[in-house]
Amino acid sequence: MCDILYLVQLHQMLIYLCLTLFVPATFVG
């Protein structure tokens, strides 16, 4: 159970990181 919750949290963090890196890149061009 704990492992699954940890993986979900890690996945959400990765998505958030990708978004924060991706959005500025699209604005810059």
DSSP file (Angstrom, degrees, kcal/mol; ACC not computed):
  #  RESIDUE AA STRUCTURE BP1 BP2  ACC     N-H-->O    O-->H-N    N-H-->O    O-->H-N    TCO  KAPPA ALPHA  PHI   PSI    X-CA   Y-CA   Z-CA
    1    1 A M     >        0   0    0      0, 0.0     4,-2.4     0, 0.0     5,-0.2   0.000 360.0 360.0 360.0 -50.3    0.0    0.0    0.0
    2    2 A C  H  >  +     0   0    0      1,-0.2     4,-2.3     2,-0.2     5,-0.2   0.892 360.0  53.1 -60.7 -39.3    2.7    2.5    1.0
    3    3 A D  H  > S+     0   0    0      2,-0.2     4,-2.3     1,-0.2    -1,-0.2   0.902 108.7  49.5 -63.5 -40.6    4.7    1.7   -2.1
    4    4 A I  H  > S+     0   0    0      2,-0.2     4,-2.4     1,-0.2    -2,-0.2   0.924 111.2  48.4 -65.1 -44.7    1.7    2.4   -4.3
    5    5 A L  H  X S+     0   0    0     -4,-2.4     4,-2.4     1,-0.2    -1,-0.2   0.896 111.3  51.2 -62.2 -39.4    1.0    5.7   -2.6
    6    6 A Y  H  X S+     0   0    0     -4,-2.3     4,-2.5    -5,-0.2    -1,-0.2   0.908 110.1  49.1 -64.0 -42.3    4.6    6.6   -3.0
    7    7 A L  H  X S+     0   0    0     -4,-2.3     4,-2.5     2,-0.2    -2,-0.2   0.900 111.0  49.7 -65.1 -40.7    4.6    5.8   -6.7
    8    8 A V  H  X S+     0   0    0     -4,-2.4     4,-2.4     2,-0.2    -2,-0.2   0.923 112.0  48.0 -63.1 -44.0    1.4    7.9   -7.2
    9    9 A Q  H  X S+     0   0    0     -4,-2.4     4,-2.2     1,-0.2    -2,-0.2   0.913 112.4  49.0 -62.7 -43.1    3.0   10.8   -5.4
   10   10 A L  H  X S+     0   0    0     -4,-2.5     4,-2.2     1,-0.2    -1,-0.2   0.896 110.2  51.7 -63.5 -40.9    6.2   10.5   -7.5
   11   11 A H  H  X S+     0   0    0     -4,-2.5     4,-2.2     1,-0.2    -2,-0.2   0.910 109.6  48.9 -62.8 -43.4    4.1   10.3  -10.7
   12   12 A Q  H  X S+     0   0    0     -4,-2.4     4,-2.4     1,-0.2    -1,-0.2   0.890 110.7  51.2 -64.1 -38.7    2.2   13.5   -9.8
   13   13 A M  H  X S+     0   0    0     -4,-2.2     4,-2.3     2,-0.2    -1,-0.2   0.888 109.2  50.4 -65.3 -38.9    5.5   15.3   -9.0
   14   14 A L  H  X S+     0   0    0     -4,-2.2     4,-2.7     2,-0.2    -2,-0.2   0.906 110.7  48.9 -65.7 -41.3    7.0   14.2  -12.3
   15   15 A I  H  X S+     0   0    0     -4,-2.2     4,-2.4     2,-0.2    -2,-0.2   0.918 112.0  49.0 -63.1 -43.8    3.9   15.5  -14.2
   16   16 A Y  H  X S+     0   0    0     -4,-2.4     4,-2.4     2,-0.2    -2,-0.2   0.893 112.1  49.0 -62.6 -40.7    4.1   18.8  -12.3
   17   17 A L  H  X S+     0   0    0     -4,-2.3     4,-1.9     2,-0.2     5,-0.2   0.928 110.7  49.7 -65.0 -45.7    7.8   19.1  -13.1
   18   18 A C  H  X S+     0   0    0     -4,-2.7     4,-2.5     1,-0.2    -2,-0.2   0.898 112.0  49.2 -60.8 -40.7    7.2   18.4  -16.8
   19   19 A L  H  X S+     0   0    0     -4,-2.4     4,-2.7     1,-0.2    -1,-0.2   0.928 110.2  49.1 -64.9 -45.5    4.4   21.0  -16.9
   20   20 A T  H  < S+     0   0    0     -4,-2.4    -1,-0.2     1,-0.2    -2,-0.2   0.804 118.7  40.3 -66.6 -28.0    6.5   23.7  -15.2
   21   21 A L  H  X S+     0   0    0     -4,-1.9     4,-0.9    -5,-0.2    -1,-0.2   0.803 118.0  47.7 -86.2 -31.1    9.4   23.0  -17.6
   22   22 A F  H  X S+     0   0    0     -4,-2.5     4,-1.9    -5,-0.2     5,-0.2   0.901 104.8  55.6 -79.3 -43.5    7.2   22.6  -20.7
   23   23 A V  H  X S+     0   0    0     -4,-2.7     4,-1.8     1,-0.2     3,-0.2   0.929 108.6  46.2 -60.3 -50.2    4.9   25.6  -20.4
   24   24 A P  H  > S+     0   0    0      0, 0.0     4,-2.4     0, 0.0    -1,-0.2   0.872 110.2  56.4 -60.5 -35.0    7.8   28.3  -20.2
   25   25 A A  H  X S+     0   0    0     -4,-0.9     4,-2.0     1,-0.2    -2,-0.2   0.889 106.9  48.0 -64.0 -39.0    9.4   26.5  -23.2
   26   26 A T  H  < S+     0   0    0     -4,-1.9    -1,-0.2    -3,-0.2    -3,-0.1   0.844 111.4  51.0 -71.0 -32.3    6.3   26.9  -25.3
   27   27 A F  H  < S+     0   0    0     -4,-1.8    -2,-0.2    -5,-0.2    -1,-0.2   0.896 110.3  48.5 -70.3 -39.0    6.1   30.6  -24.3
   28   28 A V  H  <        0   0    0     -4,-2.4    -2,-0.2    -5,-0.2    -1,-0.2   0.879 360.0 360.0 -68.6 -37.3    9.7   31.1  -25.3
   29   29 A G     <        0   0    0     -4,-2.0    -3,-0.2    -5,-0.2    -4,-0.1   0.427 360.0 360.0 107.4 360.0    9.1   29.4  -28.6
